Amino acid sequence: MIHCVVVDDEPLAIEILEDYLGRLKEPVSIKTFTDPVEAFSFLHQNAVDLLFIDLEMPLLNGLDIVRNTKSVSHIIITTAYREFAAEGFELDVCDYMVKPFSFPRFLKAISKTKLFHTAGDKQTDILPATEHKDTTDGLWIKVDKAILRISPHDIHYIESLKDYIRIVTTDQKLVTYQTLTSILGKLPAGEFVQVHKSYIVQLKRVKSIDGNFVMVKDESIPIGRSFRKELMDRVL
């Protein structure tokens, strides 16, 4: 049984999510709240597998609840406002859906949680098809004569330097001999996206998207025309 909580001050929005969740094959228990204060209290006293939460609500903002919630395994933000997407991903949410969203968009969001495996009336696998190596213990890279282990979660972005790549982390810049394509296949699924033929960024490190650029670690990184749709689909 997957324990799910929906928090939204609009009853219609709750009804839509209840309908979508009811179409899934997995058994789901759903607890709903239109009062964010009551939801905040419940979340502090109960373990929850998946939380759908609106942002703009009276008395208590959804982001404030997310910042102070420790017992929720996976969080999906649902809102009519696009401008909080970067801040939402900095809080390590699974997805950020802008209302109104369709059932296929809903399926795409919950696939990122890895909680669900089937949907609708058919046995449809909704998990991403791409296989990635397990990088729980870190990512091994060769730098000069040394072989270093780094945490993928510390990576801000990766830049192609022809036959080499530069990996920019929280506290260092490392250059190693491999391609952008090969490193992308070793990164955790769902956390990174290629935004340009020469750049991969970690979504939760993106501060803003302005025109044809994303801001990461105080660096303005270009968005390639052929990569824009994938980026926007991941953040909206």
N, C-alpha and C positions, 0 to 999 in steps of 0.2 A: 504493500500500500504506500503510495506517494502522498505525503502530507503537504497540501498546498494552501497558501493564504493569499487572498486578493484584497487589496486596500485601495479604495477609490471613493471619493465623495459623490460620484455620479452613479446611481443605481443601474442605469442602462449599460454603462461600461462594465460593471460587474456581471450583468446578465450575459453579455457577449462572451466574456472570458469563461463563464460557467458553461455556456453552450459549446465553446471550442474544446474545453477540457473534457467535457462529456463525450466527445466524439472519439477520444483516444481509447486504445485497447487496454492500456494499463489501468488498474483500479486506482482512483484518485479520491482522497477525502479533501473537501474544499471548505475552508472557513473564510467568510467574507466580513469586511468592515467598511462602513461609510464614515466612521469616526476615527481619525488617525490616532487620537489619544488612546482610545480603547485598543486599537491595533498595536500600538507601541507597548502597552502593558502586557498584552497577550504574547507578543514576540519575545519579551524578556522572561517569560515563564514557561515557554514551550519550544521544543525543537521543531523546526520546519524545514522541509526539503526544498520547497520552491516558493518564492514570494514574488507576486506581481504587485507593483506599487506605483501609484500616481505621484506626481511631484507637487503640483499646486493644489494644496488643500488647506482649509481653515485651521488655524491654531498651530498646526505642526506640518512643516514641509516634509515631503517624502525623502529628500536627500538627508535631512536631519535624522530621520528614522533609520535610514540605511547606515549612516555613519556610526550610529550607536547600537546597532543590532549585531550580536555575536552568535546567535543560535540558528541563523538561516544559512543553509548550504549553498543555495543558488538564488540569485536575484535578477529579475527582469523588470526594467522600468517601463511604464506605459504613460505617455503624456502627449499633450497637444503642442508642446513646446520643443523645438529642435535645439535651442541654444544651450541646453544643459548637457548635451551629449558627451562632450569632452570631460566634464566634471563627473558625470556618471561612470564613465569607463575608468577614471582614476580611482574610483571606489571599488574597482574590480567586479562590476556587475557583468552578467552573462550577455545581456543585450539591452538595447534601448529602442523601444518601438514607439513610433509617432502615430497618434490617433488621427483618423480611423485606420486600422490595419486589417488586412484580410486574413483568412484562415491559412493560406500558404505562408504569409509573413509570420504568423503565429507559430507554424510548424518549424520554420527556419530558426526562430528564436529558441524554442524549447529543445531543438536538436543540439544546441550548444551546451545544454546542461548535462547531456548524456544520461538523463534519467528515463527517457522514453525511447522505445524502439519501434513501435507501430502506431499507425494513425488511421482514422477514417474507417471505412468498411472493408478495406483491403489490408493485407499484411504488408504494409509499405515501410521499408527501412528509411527512417528520416535522419539517421546519423550521417555525418560527412563521409564521403567515400574515400577521401584521401587518407592514406596510412602514414603515420608519422612515428619515428622512433621514440621510445620511452626516454625522456630527458629528465626524469625525476632526480637522478643523482648528478645532474649537471651535463654540460656540453663540453666535449674535449676538442681543443683546437691546437694546432702546431704553430708556434710563434718563434721564428728563428730556429734554434736548436732545442727549445723547450716545448713540452706538451703541457698545456694549461687546462684546468677545468674551470669553467665559468657557469654561473647560473643564468639560464635563459631569461628569468624574470628580471635580471639586472640590466638586460639589454634595452637600450633606447631605440637605436636604429642601426642598420647595416648598410654600408655603401660599397658599391662595386668600383674596383680600381683595375679594370681590364682583367688580368689573370689573377688578381688578388681581391680581397675584400677587407674593408675596415669595419670592425665591430666596436661601436661606441656604447659603453656601459655607464653606470652611475659614476664610476670613479676612474675609468681608464679607457684608452683607445688602443685596440689590438689589430695588427695587420697579419693576415694569414693567407696562404696559397690555396684558394678554392673558389668556386663560382658562387654567384648569388643563388642560382637554382639549387645547387647541392646543399647549401646551408639552410635554405627554406624548408627542404624536406626533412631536416633534423630538428626543426623548431616545434614547440607545442602547438597542436592544432587549435585554431580559433583565436590564438593570441597575437599572431603576426599577420601582416598583409603587405603585399608588394604594391607600392604606390607609383613606381616609376621603374624603367628598365634598369636603373642604377641604385634603387633604394628599396629597402624593406623596413617597416616601422612596427614597433609594438603598439597595439591599439591603446592600451591603458596609459601610454606615455604621450599620446597626442594631446597637446594643450588646446589647439584650435585648428579649424580648417577655414582658410580665407582665400577665396578665388581658386587659383591653381597651385596653392601651397598648403602644406601642413606644418605646424610649428611643433618641433620636438627638441627638447633639451636646448632651448634658445636658438635652435637652428631652423631656418626656413627651407623646407624640403619640397622640391617640385612634385606635382602630381601629373603623371603621364596620361594622355588622352585615353589610351586603351585600358588604363588601370582605374580610372575615375569611378566607373559603375561599381566595380567590386568594392572599392573603399566606401562609397556612399551606402551600398547595400549592407555593409557591415556595421556602420555607425547609426543608420536611421531605421 
